[in-house]
Amino acid sequence: MSANWKSVKDDLDWSLNQGQDVKGRAELREAFSKGDAKEIGHVIEAFKMGQRDSHKLANLARCAQEDDKRLYNIGRKLIELKSS
C-alpha cells in the first residue's frame, strides 16, 4: 500500500489546528518547530498521542518512510513555519 499524502496532510491539520482538545498537540508542534526532518520520530510519537485510528497511524508511518523531509515540511507549513 502506498502513502496517501492528501490524507496525511488532512490528519496533521486536524491534529495541529482543527481538532478540539487533541492530546499531543503541543508535542507535535514542538517536534515540527525544531527545523530538522530528523525529528520525524518525535513527530510520529506525538501524533500517536492524539490519534487512535490505526489506518491514519499506518499512513503517517508510510509517508515518513517514503519521504520524511516532505512529511516534515507539510507539518511545518501547517503551523506556518518555513520548510526546512
Secondary structure as GFF3:
##gff-version 3
##sequence-region A 1 84
A	DSSP	alpha_helix	5	13	.	.	.	ID=ss1
A	DSSP	pi_helix	14	18	.	.	.	ID=ss2
A	DSSP	alpha_helix	25	33	.	.	.	ID=ss3
A	DSSP	three_ten_helix	37	39	.	.	.	ID=ss4
A	DSSP	alpha_helix	40	50	.	.	.	ID=ss5
A	DSSP	alpha_helix	54	78	.	.	.	ID=ss6
###
